[in-house]
Amino acid sequence: MIRKPNYLKHLLQWGVLAAIVGTICWGVYSDTPVDVEKYCPFGGLQAFGTYLVNHSLACSMSMLQIMMGLVLAAGVVFFSKLFCGYLCPLGTVGETMGRIGKGLRLQVDVPAGSAADRWLRAVKYVLLFTILYFTLSSSELFCKKIDPYYAVATGFKGEIVLLMSITSLALLLLGGMVVKMFWCKYVCPLGAMSNIFKFLSLAVLAAAAIWVLDYCGVEGAWVWVLAAVCAVAFFVEAIRLKSSVVPLMYVQCDAALCNNCRLCERKCPYHINIHDDAKVKHVDCTLCGQCISSCASGALQVNGHAACRWVPGLLAAALFGAALWLGTTLELPTIDEKWGDYEQVEHLETFEMEGLQTIKCFGSSKAFAAKMQNVPGVYGVRTFVRRHGVAVTYDPAVTDELKIQAAIFTPTLRKYATPDESVPMLDVVKLGVEGLHDRMDMVYFGMALQRIKGVYGFSAEFACPVDVTVYVDPAAQIDRTAFARAIDAKELVMKVKDGEKTIPMHTELKSYSAEGGQVSREEFAAIMFRDVEKLAGRFVANLEKWGDDAAFPKAVYEMEVPMIDKPLVRQAIPYFKSFLSCTDGIVAIDFVLHGTTPVMRIHYVRSMWNDARIWSDIFQAEKWTLRMADGTFQEADPRLKFPDQGRTVAQKKK
């Protein structure tokens, strides 16, 4: 009986590789960023590990990747290493390199079960421990630094270490040409992790040990358990080379039909000694079906049934589909944090909110949690990046949902322009707007209002709905319809560097009143200036050294800063203040209004500075020295440019 090749295996392998290449090429052609890790199961398993250890997910990780990893683990336990045999692009490349090496007569035989074969298997467990240790310690994927797939897919422009990436790529390509499936058998950390799942009892014991040690309060217990599991798994693999109970699917040999031609072992990518056991549960077996295709006597079948021959490939595709569906319907919290004496509170409730555009990664989630820790009665936070949602745990005896919403809300002042002398007075319009929850909502809302001609600025304070005060040119005759057209729009189209970006809008105009009276252009400037005044700062270390006004007389250098109205400029001011605080003889900075013009004032020790030096050494400095949060110092490029010089002004005597 003659067997046909395993067409399903080749279709899946080369289909996956073609899809990856096509996606990357499309990204290059369209200048659209491509997420090359989107379906990476190893990254997903690492991300799930960081969630279990640190109760947080790395920014770059998604629920889709996690489900790819968890489904892979389940697939290994119940079936076999189907991902390795049917879907992994590195496995496909490794097989191809093996065929090329054989054709060029470069291959060296490393017999299965030989001493060299057994000891080389330690490499992948050392790599697995290293990758997981650094990943779980930092919540960032260390494997990116050495992954040959990631390096090639990003054009060696990702988060790589060049030498490591080149070394791993050489091991995949050149190693595969010299020793068949060299990468998969001896180097691949995902292969090591998959083998641990094959040693099911070891995996279960490891999970139980981590839980018990963590419950007992043992700090860093996972490190010792991880090291022990990697070491034990290596020795079990090196000594036995097979699993006992799982997987539940395997190649079975019918001794009555076997003619001992050994062709199956020669065709096996891993040169497994298939005849050693009736049920092939070798750790390297991926159920790829190459042995079955080569068997002319029909002695080899999946679980002893001819009808099961195509099941592994179909299962690989089905598991991928299941992971895809689960990854797009389920979500783990990016962070899950609790604080204070929450265990002592008799009754806790949860307030949930979605659509918070600021909740977009691990960093913004941590910032949100830090903000909530200052709210009395709040004891915990979970964030969900994909749907921009939060779940806040609170004590209803201390706070309520309205107070939590008020804490989440960001009061806003936004000036678009200063009216000139032809507009001496501005009308004050009062709006009630729903859908303004956090800072990013205010940013997009501000962009929408700015498109109404005649609007000079607005302020927003928390209420239900949000209380928005808009300052408009009376001559523009802006009515409710104009505001509703901008506020009730379903989307905001922004011009960006590469074209346009569409932002979904969820705001709704609930009330409108044009009876707010009027303010002068000077009063408007003073109202809008309240946010700028908050940027002032005194530099404690310098004041301790130079604070005696009698011994060290001070002077004030003033500079007009009309650009301070721009949000990006305001965001850079804290960095400029840090630079000033590291500059000897500078003791404070503040901001005042001269008429309607914002002015920055730098207070300095008169004997140490003059106007020329302030301009050259501070405002035209090539580098800023910044004081970091941990007390260290760092050099950085200036974040602000100052086109016009200022001058030292005479101070009024008190």
Secondary structure, DSSP 8 states (H G I E B T S, - for coil): ------HHHHHHHHHHHHHHHHHHHHHHHHT----TTTT-HHHHHHHHHHHHHHSB--TT--HHHHHHHHHHHHHHHHT--HIIIII-HHHHHHHHHHHHHHHTT------TTSHHHHHHTHHHHHHHHHHHHHHHHHTS-GGGGT-HHHHHHTTT-SS--HHHHHHHHHHHHHHHHHSTTHIIIII-HHHHHHHHHHSHHHHHHHHHHHHHHHHTT-TTHHHHHHHHHHHHHHHHHHHH-B-SS--S--EEE-TTT-----HHHHHSTT---GGG-SEE-BTT-----HHHHH-SS--EEETTBGGGTTHHHHHHHHHHHHHHHHHHH----SEEEE-SSGGG-S--EEEEE---TT--SHHHHHHHHHHHTTSTTEEEEEEETTTTEEEEEE-TTT--HHHHHHHHS--EEEE-----TT--EEEEEEEEEES--SHHHHHHHHHHHHTSTTEEEEEEE--SSEEEEEEE-GGG---HHHHHHHHS-SEEEEEETTEEEEEE---EEEEEE--S-EEEHHHHHHHHTHHHHTT-EE-HHHHHHH--TTTS-EEEEEEE-GGGGSHHHHHHHHHHHHHHHTSTTEEEEEEEEETTEEEEEEEEETTT--HHHIIIIIIT-S-EEEE-TTS-EEEE--S----S--EEE-----
